[in-house]
């Protein structure tokens, strides 16, 4: 499994509440997906990043959903997404 880390780079815009609201929506989207592991407890403690694990073959689809939700939350310019890939 690959780790995907969504790092919020603008603390003035990306408040803890906005980050956690985004994370909860992401968790709702992935909670029943067998290809993704995401922990709601970690999201509830998030301050400046959210991480989840995904099977490599599902990585692109999961990132599409991340980008969709970032747009819904008006946060697409506030993040850097690290998939551990070079």
C-alpha positions as a LaTeX table, in Angstrom:
\begin{tabular}{lrrr}
\hline
Residue & $x$ (\AA) & $y$ (\AA) & $z$ (\AA) \\
\hline
Unk1 & 0.00 & 0.00 & 0.00 \\
Unk2 & 1.11 & 3.54 & $-0.72$ \\
Unk3 & 0.73 & 6.42 & 1.68 \\
Unk4 & $-0.91$ & 9.57 & 0.37 \\
Unk5 & $-0.26$ & 12.65 & 2.49 \\
Unk6 & $-2.30$ & 15.81 & 1.91 \\
Unk7 & $-0.38$ & 18.73 & 3.43 \\
Unk8 & $-2.15$ & 22.05 & 3.93 \\
Unk9 & 0.41 & 24.78 & 3.28 \\
Unk10 & $-1.49$ & 27.97 & 4.12 \\
Unk11 & $-2.35$ & 28.09 & 7.83 \\
Unk12 & $-4.21$ & 31.39 & 7.40 \\
Unk13 & $-6.69$ & 29.83 & 4.97 \\
Unk14 & $-6.57$ & 26.18 & 6.00 \\
Unk15 & $-7.92$ & 26.36 & 9.50 \\
Unk16 & $-8.16$ & 23.23 & 11.61 \\
Unk17 & $-11.94$ & 23.20 & 11.18 \\
Unk18 & $-11.74$ & 23.37 & 7.37 \\
Unk19 & $-9.07$ & 20.67 & 7.29 \\
Unk20 & $-11.11$ & 18.36 & 9.51 \\
Unk21 & $-14.33$ & 18.99 & 7.56 \\
Unk22 & $-12.50$ & 18.07 & 4.35 \\
Unk23 & $-11.00$ & 15.01 & 6.07 \\
Unk24 & $-14.37$ & 13.83 & 7.31 \\
Unk25 & $-15.80$ & 14.06 & 3.80 \\
Unk26 & $-12.79$ & 12.14 & 2.49 \\
Unk27 & $-13.30$ & 9.50 & 5.19 \\
Unk28 & $-17.01$ & 9.18 & 4.29 \\
Unk29 & $-16.05$ & 8.69 & 0.65 \\
Unk30 & $-13.45$ & 5.99 & 1.38 \\
Unk31 & $-14.69$ & 4.28 & 4.55 \\
Unk32 & $-16.35$ & 1.37 & 2.70 \\
Unk33 & $-13.67$ & 1.08 & 0.02 \\
Unk34 & $-11.51$ & $-2.03$ & 0.47 \\
Unk35 & $-8.65$ & $-0.41$ & $-1.47$ \\
Unk36 & $-8.21$ & 2.48 & 0.98 \\
Unk37 & $-7.36$ & 2.67 & 4.68 \\
Unk38 & $-8.27$ & 5.96 & 6.32 \\
Unk39 & $-8.55$ & 6.61 & 10.06 \\
Unk40 & $-11.25$ & 8.96 & 11.34 \\
Unk41 & $-9.43$ & 9.33 & 14.69 \\
Unk42 & $-6.37$ & 10.70 & 12.92 \\
Unk43 & $-8.54$ & 13.10 & 10.94 \\
Unk44 & $-10.10$ & 14.35 & 14.17 \\
Unk45 & $-6.57$ & 15.16 & 15.41 \\
Unk46 & $-5.37$ & 16.70 & 12.14 \\
Unk47 & $-3.74$ & 20.12 & 12.27 \\
Unk48 & $-1.98$ & 20.55 & 8.94 \\
Unk49 & $-2.10$ & 17.24 & 7.08 \\
Unk50 & $-4.25$ & 14.19 & 6.40 \\
Unk51 & $-2.91$ & 10.81 & 5.33 \\
Unk52 & $-4.40$ & 7.59 & 4.05 \\
Unk53 & $-3.12$ & 4.34 & 2.55 \\
Unk54 & $-4.22$ & 3.05 & $-0.83$ \\
Unk55 & $-3.46$ & 0.04 & $-3.00$ \\
Unk56 & $-1.21$ & 1.15 & $-5.85$ \\
Unk57 & $-3.70$ & 0.14 & $-8.53$ \\
Unk58 & $-6.34$ & 2.42 & $-6.98$ \\
Unk59 & $-4.03$ & 5.44 & $-6.45$ \\
Unk60 & $-5.16$ & 7.47 & $-9.46$ \\
Unk61 & $-8.86$ & 7.04 & $-8.68$ \\
Unk62 & $-8.33$ & 8.00 & $-5.04$ \\
Unk63 & $-6.42$ & 11.13 & $-6.08$ \\
Unk64 & $-9.25$ & 12.08 & $-8.43$ \\
Unk65 & $-11.63$ & 11.95 & $-5.49$ \\
Unk66 & $-9.23$ & 13.98 & $-3.33$ \\
Unk67 & $-9.08$ & 16.70 & $-6.00$ \\
Unk68 & $-12.87$ & 16.66 & $-6.40$ \\
Unk69 & $-13.37$ & 17.16 & $-2.66$ \\
Unk70 & $-10.70$ & 19.85 & $-2.50$ \\
Unk71 & $-12.69$ & 21.77 & $-5.12$ \\
Unk72 & $-15.92$ & 21.27 & $-3.18$ \\
Unk73 & $-14.21$ & 22.74 & $-0.09$ \\
Unk74 & $-12.47$ & 25.53 & $-2.11$ \\
Unk75 & $-9.08$ & 24.26 & $-0.94$ \\
Unk76 & $-7.40$ & 23.16 & $-4.17$ \\
Unk77 & $-4.71$ & 25.87 & $-3.97$ \\
Unk78 & $-3.97$ & 25.23 & $-0.29$ \\
Unk79 & $-2.40$ & 21.75 & $-0.51$ \\
Unk80 & 0.59 & 19.76 & $-1.59$ \\
Unk81 & $-0.12$ & 16.06 & $-2.13$ \\
Unk82 & 2.72 & 13.62 & $-1.51$ \\
Unk83 & 2.33 & 10.06 & $-2.78$ \\
Unk84 & 5.90 & 9.03 & $-2.05$ \\
Unk85 & 6.51 & 8.74 & $-5.79$ \\
Unk86 & 9.38 & 10.49 & $-7.47$ \\
\hline
\end{tabular}
